[in-house]
Amino acid sequence: MPIKAILTDIEGTTSAVSFVFDVLFPYAAAHLPDYVREHADEPAVAEQLAAVRAESGEANADTERCVQILLGWIAEDRKATPLKALQGMVWAQGYRAGQLKGHVYPDAVDALRHWHTEGYKLYVYSSGSIQAQKLIFGCSEAGDLTPLFSGYFDTTSGPKREAASYQRIAADLGLAGEEILFLSDVVQELDAAQQAGMQTVGLAREGGALEGHETVASFALIDPARV
C-alpha cells in the first residue's frame, strides 16, 4: 500500500536531543516550582497535581511535596503524563515571553514542507505533551510549522515502545498500519511501530544503523513513495 501518512518522533528525529536536555528540561526545572505554587488552585494545574498524587501513591501530598516529586521525575527523565503536561504549561509561558524558540533541523523543516505539499498527512508522536509538541513547532526557529500537521499524539495514546500504542494511532487515523510511515531515532520505538504493521525509517544523525530498519542521517534522504 502507498504511504498516506507520516508519523514522526521529535527528540533526536526532527529536533536535537540537546535542545530538550540542555534547554527545555533545565528551563522547566528552574521555573516549574514557582509556576506550580502560583497556579496550584487553577483547574488545569490542580488536575495535574491530582494526577501526580495518584501516580506517586501519595494521596495526601501538599503542593510543596508535589513540587519535589515533579523535580525528582525531571531528574530521572520519567515519562509521567502529569509532568509532561505541567512542563508544557511552563514552556508555553517561556515561548510567549520569547525566552524559548523551538529547534527543528533545517532538513526536517524542508522535508515536512515538501511532504505536506505532496499531500501526505503529517502527525507527531512524542513522549512530550501535545501542548509541548505544538509549542516546539509553533514557535520554532523556522517560524510557525503547525499548519503542516494534521494531528498530535503523546503518552495518552500509550507508551512509545509498545505495539498497541501504534495500533491505537492507526485506528484513530482510520488507516492500515502499512499506510503509515513512522520516523524515530529509537530502535525500540521503530520495532513497536513495525510490529503494529507500520513502515519505518530510523534517523541516526551521527551515523550508524538502527538494526532491522532502513536508517538515514537526514530527512533529505527519505522518500515516502519508495519506502
C-alpha positions in Angstrom: 0.0 0.0 0.0 1.3 3.5 -0.7 2.1 5.7 2.3 -0.7 8.1 3.1 0.5 9.5 6.5 3.9 10.2 8.1 4.1 9.9 11.9 7.3 11.4 13.4 9.0 11.5 16.7 10.6 14.8 17.8 13.6 14.3 20.1 16.6 13.1 18.1 14.5 13.0 15.0 13.1 16.4 13.9 14.9 18.2 16.7 18.2 17.9 18.6 18.3 15.9 21.8 20.4 18.7 23.2 17.6 21.2 22.8 15.4 19.0 25.0 18.1 18.2 27.6 20.1 21.4 27.6 17.4 24.0 27.1 13.8 22.7 27.8 14.4 20.5 30.8 16.6 23.0 32.6 14.1 25.7 31.9 11.3 23.6 33.3 13.3 22.6 36.3 14.1 26.2 37.1 10.6 27.6 36.5 8.2 24.8 37.4 8.3 25.1 41.2 7.2 28.8 41.2 4.7 28.1 38.4 3.0 25.3 40.3 3.0 27.3 43.6 1.4 30.4 41.8 -1.1 28.4 39.8 -1.9 25.4 42.1 -5.5 26.5 42.6 -6.3 26.9 38.8 -8.3 23.9 37.5 -5.8 22.9 34.8 -2.9 22.8 37.3 -5.0 21.3 40.1 -6.0 18.5 37.8 -2.3 17.6 37.0 -1.4 17.8 40.7 -4.1 15.3 41.5 -2.6 13.1 38.8 0.8 13.5 40.4 -0.6 12.3 43.8 -2.3 9.3 42.1 0.8 8.3 40.1 3.2 8.7 43.1 0.9 6.9 45.5 1.0 9.9 47.8 -2.7 10.9 48.1 -2.1 13.5 50.8 0.9 15.3 49.2 0.6 19.0 49.5 1.8 21.4 46.8 5.4 21.5 48.1 5.6 17.8 48.2 4.2 17.6 44.6 6.9 20.1 43.5 9.5 17.8 45.0 8.0 14.7 43.3 8.0 16.6 39.9 11.6 17.7 40.3 12.5 14.1 41.0 10.7 12.9 37.9 12.6 15.6 35.8 15.9 14.4 37.2 15.2 10.8 36.2 13.6 11.8 32.9 10.4 9.9 33.8 7.8 9.8 31.1 5.0 10.8 33.5 1.9 12.3 31.8 1.2 14.9 34.5 4.8 16.1 34.5 4.7 16.4 30.7 1.5 18.5 31.0 2.9 20.8 33.6 6.2 21.2 31.7 4.2 22.1 28.7 2.4 24.9 30.7 5.8 26.2 31.9 7.3 26.1 28.4 4.2 27.9 27.0 5.0 30.7 29.3 8.6 30.8 28.2 7.7 30.7 24.5 5.2 33.5 25.0 7.9 35.6 26.7 10.3 34.9 23.8 12.7 33.1 26.1 12.4 29.9 24.2 12.5 29.0 20.4 11.9 25.5 19.2 14.7 23.8 17.5 13.9 21.9 14.3 16.6 20.6 11.9 16.6 22.6 8.6 16.4 19.3 6.7 13.3 18.3 8.7 11.7 21.7 8.0 12.3 21.3 4.3 11.1 17.7 4.1 8.0 18.4 6.2 7.0 21.3 4.0 7.6 19.2 0.8 5.6 16.2 2.1 2.8 18.5 3.1 2.7 20.0 -0.4 2.8 16.5 -1.9 -0.4 15.6 0.0 0.9 13.4 2.8 -0.8 13.8 6.2 1.7 14.6 8.9 1.4 13.7 12.5 3.6 13.8 15.6 4.0 11.1 18.3 6.3 12.2 21.2 6.6 11.5 24.9 6.3 15.2 25.4 2.7 16.5 25.8 0.7 17.6 22.8 0.9 21.1 24.1 4.7 20.9 24.2 4.8 19.5 20.7 2.7 22.3 19.4 5.0 24.8 21.1 8.2 23.4 19.6 6.7 23.5 16.1 4.6 26.6 16.5 7.4 28.8 18.0 10.3 27.2 16.1 13.4 29.0 14.8 11.9 28.4 11.3 8.6 30.1 12.2 5.2 28.5 12.8 5.2 25.0 11.4 1.9 23.8 13.0 -0.1 24.3 9.7 1.9 21.4 8.3 0.5 18.9 10.8 -2.9 17.2 10.9 -2.6 15.9 14.5 -0.5 15.1 17.5 -0.2 12.1 19.8 1.5 11.8 23.2 1.7 9.2 26.0 -2.1 9.3 26.5 -2.1 7.0 23.4 0.2 4.6 25.3 4.0 4.0 25.8 6.1 4.6 22.7 7.8 1.2 22.9 4.5 -0.9 22.8 2.9 -2.0 19.6 -0.6 -1.4 20.9 0.1 2.3 21.1 0.8 2.4 17.3 -2.3 0.3 16.6 -4.4 2.8 18.5 -2.9 5.7 16.5 -3.6 3.8 13.2 -7.2 3.2 14.3 -7.5 6.9 15.2 -6.3 7.9 11.8 -8.5 5.4 10.0 -5.6 3.9 8.2 -4.0 0.5 7.8 -0.6 0.3 9.5 1.1 -0.2 6.1 -0.2 3.2 5.0 1.7 5.0 7.8 5.5 5.7 7.9 6.9 6.2 11.3 10.2 8.1 11.9 12.3 7.8 15.1 15.8 7.6 16.4 15.0 4.9 18.9 15.1 1.3 17.7 12.6 0.0 20.3 10.0 2.6 19.1 10.7 1.5 15.5 10.3 -2.1 16.5 6.9 -1.4 18.1 5.6 0.5 15.1 6.8 -2.2 12.8 5.0 -4.9 14.9 1.9 -2.8 14.5 2.3 -3.0 10.8 3.7 0.4 10.1 6.5 1.2 7.7 9.6 2.6 9.4 12.7 4.7 8.8 15.3 5.3 11.5 17.1 8.6 12.0 20.8 8.3 13.0 22.1 11.8 12.7 25.6 10.9 13.9 25.8 7.9 11.6 25.4 4.2 12.2 22.4 2.0 11.8 19.2 1.1 13.7 19.1 -2.7 13.4 16.1 -4.0 11.4 15.2 -0.7 9.9 16.2 1.5 7.0 18.4 4.1 8.5 19.3 7.6 7.3 21.2 10.6 8.6 18.8 13.3 7.3 15.2 13.8 6.4 16.5 14.8 2.9 17.2 11.1 2.3 13.7 9.9 3.0 11.3 9.3 0.1 7.9 8.1 1.3 7.0 7.0 -2.2 9.8 4.5 -2.2 9.6 3.1 1.4 
